[in-house]
Amino acid sequence: MTMELPGAGDQRRSQLLRGVLDLCLLSLIAERPRYGYEFVEALTESGLELVSEGSIYPLLARMERAGLVASHRAPSSSGGAPRKYYRLTETGGAELAHGRAVWREFATQAGRILADTTDTTDTTEPDTPTEPTGGTT
């Protein structure tokens, strides 16, 4: 019998998200320019509530250094400090298109394995070694 460790589901989701978070951010930016906290809100609304601002800002900075996004400051609509908005660059758009294609192929292949394989494990009895067939004694 397999017992799930506490939080194991969240850990797996977190690891999966870590691999595609940059693509999710690029996709959100492609929709419209956004500032930091808007990413957290959009991801949470999409069911990816495991992401905090603390993990988004370093990734946005890396994406900006790589030329995938560009930023500018604009006044806050709430009257607070100016906000840093991110927009997609041409390079970022190309990276997003490529990343989407890679994701679709990967998700299709992984989905095929996860959906089409048969679970032949029987957890009700202990494993017993199989006797070899044929041969000499």
SVG drawing of the C-alpha trace seen along z (x, -y; Angstrom):
<svg xmlns="http://www.w3.org/2000/svg" viewBox="-10 -59 31 91">
<polyline fill="none" stroke="black" stroke-width="0.4" points="0.0,0.0 1.3,-3.4 1.0,-6.1 1.1,-9.7 3.5,-11.9 1.9,-15.0 2.0,-17.7 3.3,-15.3 0.6,-16.5 1.6,-20.1 5.2,-19.2 4.6,-17.5 2.4,-20.4 5.2,-22.8 7.8,-20.9 5.6,-20.7 4.9,-24.4 8.5,-25.3 9.2,-23.8 6.6,-25.9 6.3,-29.0 8.3,-31.1 6.0,-30.1 3.0,-30.9 4.4,-34.4 5.2,-34.9 1.7,-33.8 0.1,-36.2 2.3,-39.1 1.4,-38.3 -2.2,-38.8 -1.4,-42.3 1.4,-44.1 1.3,-43.3 3.0,-44.3 4.2,-41.8 1.3,-41.2 -1.1,-40.8 0.8,-37.7 0.1,-36.2 -3.5,-37.1 -3.8,-35.6 -2.0,-32.4 -4.2,-32.0 -7.4,-32.6 -6.2,-29.8 -5.7,-27.4 -1.9,-27.8 -2.0,-29.3 1.4,-27.9 3.2,-30.9 4.2,-33.9 5.6,-37.2 9.0,-36.0 9.3,-33.5 7.9,-35.7 10.2,-38.7 13.5,-36.9 12.1,-35.0 10.9,-38.3 14.4,-39.8 16.1,-36.8 13.6,-37.0 14.3,-40.7 18.1,-40.1 17.5,-37.4 15.6,-40.0 12.3,-38.1 10.5,-40.9 11.0,-44.6 9.7,-46.8 8.6,-50.3 7.3,-52.2 3.9,-53.7 1.9,-55.4 -0.3,-53.2 -4.0,-53.6 -4.4,-53.4 -2.1,-56.4 0.8,-54.4 4.3,-54.0 4.8,-53.6 4.5,-50.0 6.9,-48.1 5.0,-46.8 6.4,-44.0 5.7,-43.6 6.7,-40.8 9.6,-41.5 9.8,-40.0 12.3,-37.5 9.9,-36.7 7.1,-36.1 9.3,-33.6 10.3,-31.9 6.6,-31.6 5.6,-30.1 8.5,-27.6 7.7,-26.8 4.1,-26.2 4.9,-23.7 7.4,-21.9 4.8,-21.9 2.0,-20.5 4.3,-17.7 5.5,-16.9 2.0,-16.9 0.7,-14.7 3.5,-12.2 3.3,-12.1 -0.5,-12.0 -0.4,-9.0 1.8,-7.1 -0.2,-8.1 -3.6,-7.4 -2.8,-4.4 -0.6,-2.2 -2.2,0.5 -1.5,0.7 -0.7,4.4 0.5,4.1 -1.5,6.0 -0.8,4.5 -2.9,7.0 -0.3,9.8 3.5,9.6 5.7,9.9 6.8,13.5 9.6,14.4 8.6,16.1 10.0,19.6 12.0,19.9 10.4,22.1 12.3,24.8 16.0,25.4 17.8,28.3 18.0,29.2"/>
</svg>
